[in-house]
């Protein structure tokens, strides 16, 4: 069984930033909308600070910096030497991996297609379109079709014009294949689960994403008749997963060697928590600065996207929780196993949507809606776990 030695200890309970995260998210959304409405030039300038391939902006430098600081604190907390020990407690590990990679991506796709492409299509607009980036490395003439998109010229830059609902679908897909966030460590603690199992699963999911995120993302985007920019998928994984993973691993070793494990656990890690959330909030301001007009003119857009995300989260949680009961898991393992599947690695989803489709795309908006509903929904699931604790063995 995984021991407590693998856990990077932090002060118990939710800190100031985590406790009021929903409020900060709402305030940043409002700030982003106001920025886009009254100072659009500022957001446009920041978005122009990008790495270009030909005429296409591939990586937004401000977003890349923010997302690195979101991911790095997650990675540096993990002692990857303990990951192999998780195999000794196979049931919760196997359940989590099964839910995350064999079930969740496909149910997210099916639920999103039903709501966005059928039930809510009349509200979104069957003829509404969205402009997204041309796939990295692809150069097609204006008027050419690619998937469900058509190449158009916008301010001298080639873009793909695709149905708006499919752009939202792309964001939902990217959320569905990105399990587990840093915040799941908080959810697991609040539910009085096995902290060691939760942390090890964060590590395993981070490693698994290196191999499965690109192929699953490309496959489901292709099934959804959306552009499949394989090169950009690989690039986003390298920048937003592999780079902070390597940085976290190396810096953890160096800091512990220099300052000692006690200082690392009690001082350094505690300092990083507000860094992660601050970077997330800055990213939200940038993202919503581009979607302000859409939200103000169509405020129900957030609702249309939130409904399938909410249903997916509840479904995956209940499935994991029921299966954990059927496998006779202890409550301490069952609660985090179910919540890891329900929670999304929205940092990576936002990053990938931005790099694949653009900061102002419907796909990026959909991933941001995922952030918006994450905190209240997961807090609700924590309460459900605590109230049903007696259903499971605690020995």
MIFIMAR-69427 format. One record per residue: z, x, y of N, C-alpha, C in turn. Coordinates in steps of 0.02 Angstrom, whole numbers, padded with zeros to 5 digits, always signed. Layout:
# residues N
ZXYZXYZXY ...
END
This chain:
# residues 395
+00000+00043-00060+00000+00000+00000+00000+00044+00062 -00032+00023+00114-00034+00062+00175+00035+00064+00206 +00055+00122+00227+00122+00129+00254+00122+00121+00330 +00184+00113+00357+00190+00105+00429+00172+00169+00466 +00166+00226+00429+00152+00289+00462+00084+00290+00496 +00040+00246+00475-00027+00246+00503-00032+00209+00568 +00023+00177+00590+00021+00134+00648+00035+00175+00711 -00005+00167+00760+00010+00195+00826+00055+00145+00861 +00116+00163+00872+00165+00116+00899+00155+00105+00973 +00163+00043+00994+00162+00026+01064+00222-00018+01078 +00240-00027+01141+00295-00072+01156+00282-00141+01128 +00334-00171+01099+00326-00236+01067+00312-00290+01118 +00274-00340+01097+00258-00396+01141+00196-00382+01182 +00176-00432+01220+00117-00425+01261+00136-00398+01329 +00098-00347+01352+00109-00320+01418+00085-00367+01472 +00093-00343+01535+00075-00385+01592+00002-00405+01590 -00042-00357+01576-00113-00371+01574-00131-00419+01518 -00104-00407+01457-00121-00449+01400-00094-00520+01408 -00032-00525+01434+00000-00590+01440-00039-00638+01484 -00069-00612+01537-00104-00655+01584-00180-00641+01583 -00205-00619+01525-00276-00601+01521-00322-00660+01538 -00304-00719+01516-00346-00777+01531-00353-00787+01606 -00298-00777+01643-00301-00783+01716-00346-00730+01746 -00338-00668+01722-00380-00613+01749-00454-00627+01735 -00469-00651+01676-00538-00666+01658-00567-00718+01705 -00529-00771+01718-00552-00825+01762-00563-00798+01833 -00515-00757+01858-00522-00730+01925-00583-00684+01931 -00596-00645+01878-00654-00600+01880-00719-00639+01876 -00719-00693+01838-00779-00735+01836-00793-00764+01906 -00740-00787+01939-00748-00814+02006-00772-00759+02054 -00742-00699+02048-00762-00644+02091-00835-00625+02080 -00856-00625+02016-00925-00608+02001-00974-00660+02030 -00956-00723+02023-00999-00776+02049-01005-00771+02125 -00948-00759+02158-00949-00752+02231-00989-00691+02253 -00982-00636+02215-01021-00576+02230-01095-00588+02225 -01115-00622+02171-01186-00637+02162-01213-00685+02214 -01169-00729+02238-01191-00780+02287-01195-00752+02357 -01145-00712+02378-01140-00691+02448-01159-00617+02459 -01161-00577+02406-01181-00507+02414-01224-00486+02354 -01280-00519+02343-01322-00504+02285-01348-00433+02285 -01356-00403+02343-01382-00335+02347-01337-00285+02313 -01271-00296+02316-01224-00249+02285-01233-00247+02210 -01235-00306+02179-01243-00310+02106-01311-00283+02085 -01363-00298+02124-01430-00274+02107-01432-00198+02111 -01398-00169+02160-01397-00096+02166-01362-00064+02106 -01304-00092+02087-01268-00065+02030-01309-00070+01966 -01345-00125+01958-01386-00133+01899-01445-00084+01899 -01466-00064+01958-01522-00017+01963-01503+00054+01942 -01437+00067+01939-01413+00132+01917-01416+00134+01841 -01474+00151+01815-01486+00146+01743-01526+00205+01719 -01523+00215+01653-01568+00263+01620-01631+00227+01601 -01688+00253+01621-01752+00219+01611-01793+00255+01557 -01830+00216+01519-01881+00242+01475-01946+00211+01498 -01988+00252+01531-02047+00225+01563-02024+00184+01622 -02044+00121+01624-02024+00076+01678-01966+00031+01658 -01942+00037+01597-01891-00009+01572-01821+00022+01577 -01774-00012+01611-01704+00011+01612-01672-00001+01544 -01650+00052+01512-01624+00047+01444-01548+00044+01443 -01515+00086+01483-01442+00088+01484-01418+00083+01556 -01379+00031+01572-01348+00025+01638-01290+00074+01641 -01292+00121+01686-01240+00172+01690-01172+00143+01706 -01164+00098+01756-01098+00069+01768-01070+00031+01708 -01113-00007+01675-01090-00045+01616-01073+00003+01559 -01112+00055+01550-01099+00103+01496-01031+00137+01507 -01016+00155+01569-00951+00186+01584-00894+00137+01570 -00901+00076+01594-00849+00026+01582-00838+00013+01508 -00892+00007+01471-00887-00010+01400-00860+00049+01359 -00874+00110+01382-00844+00167+01347-00768+00164+01353 -00743+00148+01413-00671+00146+01423-00640+00084+01391 -00680+00035+01374-00655-00021+01333-00645+00002+01261 -00694+00040+01236-00694+00058+01165-00650+00117+01148 -00647+00166+01192-00610+00228+01177-00537+00215+01160 -00500+00174+01198-00429+00163+01181-00420+00131+01112 -00469+00093+01089-00465+00063+01023-00470+00119+00970 -00519+00162+00980-00532+00214+00930-00478+00267+00927 -00449+00285+00984-00401+00340+00985-00335+00320+00952 -00323+00254+00946-00262+00231+00913-00264+00238+00837 -00322+00248+00810-00331+00244+00738-00325+00312+00704 -00283+00315+00654-00279+00373+00611-00327+00361+00552 -00387+00388+00556-00437+00373+00506-00422+00403+00438 -00374+00449+00437-00353+00476+00372-00319+00424+00329 -00294+00370+00360-00260+00317+00323-00307+00263+00297 -00369+00265+00318-00416+00212+00299-00424+00210+00223 -00429+00268+00192-00440+00270+00119-00381+00240+00081 -00322+00242+00110-00263+00215+00076-00266+00139+00072 -00307+00108+00113-00312+00035+00112-00338+00010+00046 -00375+00051+00010-00402+00031-00054-00349+00014-00105 -00288+00039-00094-00233+00024-00141-00209-00048-00132 -00226-00079-00078-00208-00149-00066-00273-00188-00057 -00311-00193-00111-00381-00214-00107-00390-00287-00086 -00346-00331-00106-00358-00403-00094-00368-00420-00020 -00321-00402+00024-00331-00420+00095-00390-00383+00126 -00400-00321+00105-00457-00282+00131-00523-00313+00108 -00527-00328+00043-00588-00359+00016-00602-00427+00047 -00549-00467+00057-00558-00533+00088-00586-00526+00158 -00557-00481+00198-00579-00472+00267-00651-00449+00270 -00669-00401+00229-00739-00376+00229-00788-00431+00207 -00768-00470+00157-00811-00524+00133-00823-00576+00188 -00769-00597+00221-00776-00647+00275-00818-00619+00332 -00803-00557+00353-00836-00528+00411-00910-00516+00403 -00930-00495+00342-00999-00472+00335-01042-00515+00289 -01012-00552+00244-01051-00595+00199-01054-00667+00222 -01006-00689+00262-01001-00759+00283-01012-00768+00358 -00972-00735+00398-00970-00747+00470-01037-00742+00506 -01077-00689+00495-01140-00685+00532-01186-00744+00520 -01187-00769+00458-01234-00822+00440-01210-00891+00462 -01144-00902+00459-01118-00965+00485-01125-00969+00561 -01115-00912+00595-01125-00910+00667-01197-00928+00684 -01244-00901+00647-01314-00916+00659-01328-00990+00648 -01305-01017+00593-01319-01087+00576-01287-01135+00626 -01224-01124+00643-01190-01168+00690-01222-01164+00759 -01240-01104+00781-01270-01096+00847-01339-01128+00851 -01379-01120+00798-01445-01152+00798-01439-01228+00801 -01391-01255+00764-01382-01327+00763-01364-01354+00833 -01314-01322+00864-01291-01347+00929-01338-01330+00986 -01358-01266+00990-01399-01245+01047-01472-01265+01039 -01497-01263+00977-01568-01278+00966-01584-01349+00950 -01531-01390+00937-01542-01460+00919-01499-01507+00961 -01434-01505+00950-01389-01555+00980-01387-01549+01056 -01384-01488+01082-01378-01478+01155-01444-01458+01188 -01498-01458+01150-01562-01435+01177-01584-01476+01237 -01573-01541+01235-01592-01583+01291-01554-01567+01354 -01492-01545+01347-01452-01527+01405-01471-01458+01432 -01485-01412+01387-01505-01345+01407-01574-01346+01439 -01618-01387+01410-01686-01391+01435-01735-01362+01385 -01774-01405+01350-01821-01380+01300-01872-01332+01330 -01889-01341+01394-01939-01299+01426-01908-01241+01465 -01841-01238+01469-01809-01185+01508-01820-01117+01475 -01833-01067+01515-01847-01000+01489-01800-00948+01519 -01799-00890+01488-01757-00835+01511-01799-00772+01509 -01787-00726+01555-01821-00662+01557-01775-00609+01527 -01800-00574+01476-01760-00521+01444-01800-00457+01443 -01766-00402+01430-01798-00337+01428-01851-00334+01373 -01902-00295+01386-01948-00278+01332-01911-00234+01282 -01923-00244+01218-01892-00201+01168-01905-00127+01181 -01854-00087+01173-01859-00016+01185-01915+00016+01144 -01959+00052+01178-02014+00086+01144-02076+00043+01133 -02073-00021+01154-02130-00066+01143-02169-00074+01209 -02234-00066+01206-02277-00073+01265-02334-00120+01248 -02327-00183+01268-02378-00233+01255-02409-00255+01320 -02472-00277+01319-02504-00300+01380-02476-00367+01403 -02481-00381+01468-02459-00444+01495-02497-00502+01462 -02460-00554+01443-02490-00611+01409-02485-00608+01334 -02469-00549+01306-02461-00541+01234-02396-00575+01211 -02396-00603+01151-02336-00634+01124-02299-00586+01078 -02233-00592+01076-02190-00552+01033-02133-00595+01011 -02131-00614+00947-02082-00663+00924-02096-00729+00959 -02045-00756+00990-02053-00817+01030-02061-00802+01104 -02072-00738+01119-02077-00718+01189-02149-00703+01210 -02160-00706+01275-02225-00690+01304-02214-00635+01357 -02255-00584+01355-02248-00529+01403-02272-00552+01472 -02227-00544+01522-02244-00561+01591-02226-00502+01635 -02255-00501+01695-02242-00448+01743-02196-00475+01798 -02138-00444+01807-02089-00466+01857-02072-00407+01902 -02092-00411+01965-02080-00357+02012-02105-00290+01986 -02162-00292+01954-02192-00231+01929-02166-00206+01862 -02118-00243+01833-02088-00223+01769-02106-00275+01716 -02127-00252+01657-02143-00297+01602-02079-00325+01572 -02076-00392+01565-02019-00426+01535-02045-00475+01483 -02000-00498+01441-02018-00550+01393-01988-00617+01416 -02030-00668+01417-02007-00735+01434-01997-00773+01370 -01935-00793+01355-01919-00827+01293-01883-00892+01309 -01881-00940+01262-01842-01002+01273-01769-00985+01288 -01741-01019+01337-01673-01005+01359-01622-01014+01303 -01630-01066+01263-01581-01078+01210-01582-01022+01159 -01640-00992+01148-01644-00936+01101-01609-00874+01130 -01609-00867+01195-01573-00812+01226-01498-00821+01216 -01474-00884+01224-01404-00898+01210-01389-00885+01136 -01435-00904+01093-01427-00893+01021-01419-00819+01006 -01457-00777+01039-01453-00705+01028-01383-00680+01043 -01353-00703+01098-01285-00683+01115-01235-00705+01063 -01243-00766+01038-01199-00791+00985-01206-00749+00921 -01267-00731+00904-01279-00689+00845-01242-00622+00852 -01248-00592+00911-01217-00527+00921-01141-00531+00919 -01113-00588+00939-01041-00599+00931-01023-00607+00857 -01064-00644+00821-01050-00659+00751-01051-00599+00705 -01086-00546+00725-01089-00485+00683-01044-00430+00710 -00999-00449+00756-00953-00400+00785-00881-00421+00773 -00855-00409+00713-00786-00432+00698-00733-00386+00727 -00676-00416+00744-00615-00379+00760-00618-00342+00826 -00571-00355+00870-00566-00321+00934-00499-00286+00939 -00490-00247+00992-00426-00214+01002-00370-00266+01008 -00386-00323+01037-00335-00375+01047-00309-00403+00981 -00346-00394+00926-00322-00421+00863-00258-00387+00841 -00246-00327+00866-00182-00294+00853-00125-00333+00885 -00138-00362+00943-00087-00403+00977-00078-00469+00939 -00134-00500+00919-00129-00564+00882-00090-00553+00817 -00105-00499+00781-00069-00486+00719+00005-00476+00729 +00023-00441+00782+00094-00430+00796+00129-00496+00814 +00097-00536+00858+00127-00599+00879+00136-00647+00821 +00091-00642+00771+00096-00685+00712+00144-00656+00660 +00174-00598+00676+00221-00564+00631+00188-00546+00566 +00127-00520+00572+00090-00498+00514+00102-00425+00498 +00064-00400+00450+00069-00331+00428+00030-00287+00477 +00065-00253+00522+00032-00212+00572-00011-00157+00541 +00012-00129+00486-00025-00076+00453-00093-00101+00429 -00092-00159+00396-00155-00188+00372-00202-00204+00430 -00175-00232+00484-00216-00249+00541-00250-00187+00569 -00212-00133+00579-00240-00072+00607-00291-00040+00562 -00277-00039+00497-00325-00011+00450-00390-00050+00450 -00385-00117+00455-00446-00157+00456-00486-00146+00520 -00452-00132+00575-00487-00113+00636-00528-00050+00623 -00497-00002+00590-00532+00061+00574-00591+00049+00528 -00579+00010+00475-00632-00003+00426-00690-00040+00457 -00675-00090+00499-00728-00127+00532-00767-00083+00580 -00733-00037+00614-00768+00008+00659-00817+00052+00620 -00795+00076+00563-00839+00117+00522-00896+00076+00491 -00879+00016+00467-00929-00027+00436-00983-00047+00486 -00964-00058+00548-01012-00077+00599-01066-00024+00609 -01049+00038+00598-01099+00092+00605-01157+00081+00558 -01144+00050+00501-01197+00043+00450-01226-00028+00447 -01187-00079+00464-01210-00148+00454-01229-00184+00518 -01203-00163+00575-01215-00199+00637-01290-00201+00654 -01323-00144+00651-01394-00141+00667-01437-00181+00620 -01432-00169+00554-01474-00208+00507-01462-00283+00510 -01398-00304+00513-01384-00376+00516-01408-00406+00581 -01397-00370+00636-01420-00394+00701-01495-00401+00703 -01530-00351+00679-01602-00353+00679-01629-00409+00635 -01598-00419+00576-01620-00471+00530-01611-00540+00561 -01552-00555+00587-01538-00621+00614-01576-00635+00678 -01585-00586+00720-01627-00595+00779-01699-00610+00759 -01722-00577+00706-01789-00590+00681-01796-00660+00652 -01746-00682+00614-01747-00750+00587-01748-00801+00644 -01713-00786+00698-01711-00830+00756-01772-00825+00800 -01824-00789+00777-01887-00781+00815-01874-00750+00884 -01829-00701+00884-01813-00666+00946-01838-00594+00939 -01847-00559+00995-01868-00489+00991-01818-00448+00951 -01843-00403+00909-01799-00361+00868-01810-00288+00889 -01776-00266+00941-01784-00197+00964-01740-00150+00924 -01765-00128+00866-01724-00088+00820-01699-00024+00853 -01743+00009+00892-01721+00071+00924-01662+00060+00970 -01665+00005+01008-01611-00010+01055-01547-00029+01018 -01554-00063+00961-01495-00078+00921-01461-00014+00899 -01501+00032+00874-01473+00096+00852-01442+00134+00910 -01476+00132+00968-01451+00167+01027-01385+00136+01050 -01380+00070+01049-01318+00037+01071-01260+00054+01025 -01273+00057+00960-01220+00075+00912-01197+00147+00925 -01246+00191+00938-01229+00260+00951-01187+00268+01014 -01206+00233+01067-01171+00240+01131-01104+00205+01130 -01102+00144+01103-01043+00103+01111-00996+00102+01051 -01017+00130+00994-00972+00135+00936-00962+00207+00915 -01017+00242+00900-01012+00310+00874-00982+00358+00926 -01004+00354+00989-00979+00400+01040-00904+00392+01052 -00878+00330+01066-00805+00324+01074-00767+00338+01010 -00798+00324+00952-00766+00340+00888-00755+00415+00882 -00807+00454+00897-00801+00527+00893-00752+00553+00946 -00757+00525+01007-00713+00547+01061-00640+00531+01044 -00628+00472+01016-00560+00453+00998-00532+00497+00943 -00573+00512+00893-00551+00553+00837-00533+00624+00860 -00578+00654+00899-00568+00723+00921-00508+00728+00969 -00506+00682+01019-00453+00686+01069-00385+00671+01038 -00383+00626+00989-00320+00611+00955-00292+00675+00922 -00336+00710+00887-00315+00772+00854-00289+00823+00905 -00327+00832+00959-00309+00882+01009-00245+00865+01046 -00237+00801+01063-00177+00781+01101-00114+00786+01058 -00118+00763+00996-00061+00768+00951-00042+00842+00938 -00094+00883+00932-00081+00954+00921-00048+00986+00982 -00069+00964+01041-00044+00994+01103+00024+00965+01125 +00030+00898+01122+00089+00864+01149+00137+00837+01097 +00113+00830+01036+00154+00802+00983+00142+00728+00973 +00155+00704+00913+00141+00635+00895+00185+00586+00933 +00247+00605+00947+00293+00560+00982+00267+00546+01053 +00245+00597+01089+00219+00587+01156+00155+00546+01155 +00113+00559+01105+00050+00522+01098+00065+00448+01089 +00111+00430+01045+00126+00360+01029+00163+00324+01085 +00208+00358+01118+00251+00324+01167+00224+00326+01238 +00184+00377+01254+00160+00385+01323+00085+00374+01330 +00047+00413+01292-00026+00412+01302-00057+00345+01283 -00040+00318+01225-00069+00255+01202-00048+00197+01248 +00014+00198+01270+00038+00145+01315-00002+00145+01380 -00019+00204+01404-00058+00211+01466-00128+00181+01459 -00157+00183+01399-00226+00163+01388-00236+00087+01388 -00185+00048+01373-00194-00024+01367-00222-00056+01431 -00193-00044+01490-00224-00072+01550-00292-00044+01566 -00306+00017+01542-00372+00047+01553-00426+00005+01518 -00412-00014+01456-00459-00055+01418-00474-00121+01453 -00422-00155+01473-00430-00222+01502-00460-00217+01572 -00442-00165+01610-00472-00156+01676-00547-00146+01671 -00568-00105+01622-00639-00094+01612-00674-00159+01592 -00642-00199+01550-00670-00263+01531-00678-00309+01592 -00628-00311+01634-00630-00356+01692-00684-00334+01742 -00692-00269+01752-00745-00245+01796-00814-00264+01768 -00821-00258+01702-00884-00278+01670-00898-00352+01680 -00846-00393+01676-00854-00465+01686-00878-00480+01757 -00851-00445+01806-00872-00456+01875-00947-00441+01881 -00970-00386+01852-01041-00369+01854-01084-00421+01819 -01062-00440+01759-01101-00488+01720-01108-00555+01756 -01053-00580+01783-01056-00646+01814-01087-00643+01884 -01092-00585+01913-01126-00580+01978-01199-00598+01970 -01227-00588+01910-01297-00605+01897-01306-00677+01875 -01251-00709+01851-01258-00776+01825-01227-00828+01871 -01208-00807+01932-01176-00854+01977-01217-00915+01993 -01281-00906+02007-01324-00962+02024-01330-01011+01965 -01337-00982+01905-01342-01025+01845-01280-01066+01835 -01222-01036+01844-01159-01071+01832-01147-01124+01886 -01164-01107+01949-01153-01154+02002-01201-01213+01998 -01263-01199+01976-01312-01254+01971-01305-01292+01906 -01281-01258+01853-01274-01290+01787-01206-01270+01757 -01151-01295+01784-01085-01274+01759-01073-01292+01687 -01108-01343+01662-01098-01363+01592-01129-01313+01543 -01168-01264+01570-01196-01212+01526-01142-01177+01487 -01086-01163+01520-01030-01130+01486-01006-01172+01427 -01003-01238+01437-00979-01283+01385-01027-01283+01325 -01093-01286+01338-01141-01288+01283-01134-01226+01239 -01121-01169+01270-01113-01107+01231-01044-01104+01197 -00993-01128+01233-00925-01123+01207-00913-01165+01145 -00946-01223+01140-00933-01268+01084-00949-01235+01016 -01010-01208+01005-01022-01176+00940-00977-01115+00928 -00961-01078+00980-00917-01020+00972-00847-01042+00951 -00823-01096+00980-00756-01122+00963-00755-01147+00891 -00806-01186+00871-00809-01213+00803-00814-01156+00752 -00854-01106+00767-00861-01049+00722-00794-01012+00714 -00758-01002+00768-00694-00967+00765-00644-01005+00722 -00639-01070+00732-00592-01110+00692-00613-01111+00618 -00677-01119+00606-00701-01121+00537-00686-01057+00499 -00701-01000+00531-00691-00936+00498-00616-00923+00486 -00575-00942+00534-00503-00934+00525-00478-00976+00467 -00497-01039+00465-00473-01083+00411-00499-01059+00343 -00561-01037+00340-00588-01011+00278-00549-00951+00254 -00536-00904+00298-00498-00844+00279-00427-00861+00259 -00397-00908+00295-00327-00926+00282-00321-00961+00214 -00367-01006+00200-00366-01042+00136-00379-00995+00077 -00429-00951+00085-00443-00902+00033-00385-00855+00021 -00350-00836+00076-00291-00792+00069-00237-00828+00029 -00230-00893+00040-00182-00931+00001-00202-00933-00073 -00268-00942-00084-00292-00944-00153-00284-00877-00189 -00286-00822-00151-00278-00756-00180-00205-00735-00186 -00159-00781-00166-00087-00769-00170-00066-00709-00128 -00096-00702-00070-00076-00648-00025-00009-00664+00008 +00028-00613+00025+00088-00622+00065+00066-00647+00134 +00111-00684+00167+00095-00708+00234+00078-00650+00281 +00115-00595+00275+00105-00538+00319+00035-00509+00315 +00002-00518+00258-00067-00496+00250-00117-00552+00264 -00097-00614+00247-00142-00671+00255-00158-00685+00329 -00107-00683+00372-00116-00700+00443-00165-00652+00477 -00155-00586+00474-00203-00542+00508-00272-00543+00475 -00275-00553+00409-00340-00556+00375-00382-00614+00403 -00350-00672+00413-00386-00730+00440-00405-00720+00513 -00359-00690+00552-00372-00683+00623-00422-00628+00639 -00425-00576+00597-00474-00523+00607-00544-00552+00601 -00554-00596+00552-00619-00628+00544-00636-00674+00602 -00585-00711+00626-00597-00759+00680-00610-00724+00747 -00578-00667+00757-00584-00630+00820-00651-00593+00823 -00676-00583+00883-00740-00549+00892-00731-00483+00930 -00772-00435+00912-00773-00371+00947-00819-00379+01007 -00795-00417+01057-00839-00437+01112-00861-00378+01155 -00823-00322+01153-00846-00264+01191-00914-00241+01167 -00921-00234+01101-00984-00212+01072-01038-00265+01082 -01019-00329+01075-01068-00383+01083-01096-00384+01154 -01052-00377+01204-01074-00374+01274-01120-00314+01285 -01099-00257+01258-01138-00196+01266-01207-00204+01236 -01210-00230+01176-01274-00235+01141-01319-00286+01175 -01291-00343+01196-01331-00393+01231-01359-00365+01295 -01319-00325+01330-01341-00295+01393-01397-00245+01382 -01388-00203+01332-01438-00151+01320-01502-00179+01290 -01496-00232+01250-01555-00261+01218-01593-00308+01264 -01556-00351+01299-01589-00406+01335-01580-00404+01410 -01533-00364+01435-01524-00359+01507-01460-00390+01531 -01434-00364+01586-01371-00387+01613-01374-00459+01636 -01433-00482+01658-01439-00550+01685-01465-00600+01633 -01468-00581+01570-01496-00624+01518-01447-00677+01495 -01475-00730+01465-01433-00782+01435-01392-00754+01378 -01419-00704+01343-01382-00673+01287-01319-00640+01312 -01323-00604+01369-01264-00573+01397-01214-00626+01419 -01238-00681+01448-01193-00735+01468-01156-00763+01408 -01191-00773+01352-01159-00801+01292-01104-00756+01267 -01114-00691+01268-01061-00645+01245-01001-00648+01292 -01013-00658+01357-00958-00662+01404-00918-00727+01394 -00953-00781+01376-00918-00843+01359-00871-00831+01299 -00893-00788+01254-00850-00769+01198-00785-00740+01221 -00787-00698+01273-00726-00669+01302-00683-00725+01332 -00716-00771+01366-00681-00824+01402-00638-00867+01356 -00664-00882+01296-00626-00926+01251-00582-00888+01202 -00592-00822+01198-00556-00782+01148-00480-00788+01154 -00453-00777+01213-00381-00774+01221-00347-00841+01206 -00367-00896+01238-00332-00959+01223-00340-00982+01150 -00398-00971+01121-00409-00993+01052-00367-00951+01004 -00366-00885+01014-00327-00843+00969-00252-00855+00976 -00229-00869+01036-00158-00886+01044-00141-00951+01007 -00188-00998+01007-00179-01060+00969-00174-01045+00894 -00216-00999+00870-00215-00982+00799-00151-00945+00780 -00125-00905+00826-00061-00872+00814-00006-00924+00802 -00005-00976+00843+00045-01029+00835+00036-01065+00769 -00027-01076+00748-00039-01109+00683-00011-01066+00627 -00023-01000+00631+00003-00955+00579+00079-00959+00575 +00112-00955+00631+00185-00956+00631+00213-01021+00604 +00180-01076+00618+00204-01140+00594+00191-01151+00520 +00144-01113+00491+00127-01121+00420+00150-01061+00378 +00194-01021+00407+00217-00960+00373+00247-00975+00304 +00280-01032+00298+00313-01049+00235+00264-01065+00179 +00200-01073+00194+00151-01087+00142+00140-01025+00097 +00157-00967+00122+00143-00905+00087+00206-00870+00065 +00198-00826+00017+00252-00784-00005+00263-00729+00048 +00325-00712+00061+00340-00659+00109+00369-00597+00074 +00368-00598+00008+00398-00541-00028+00344-00492-00049 
END
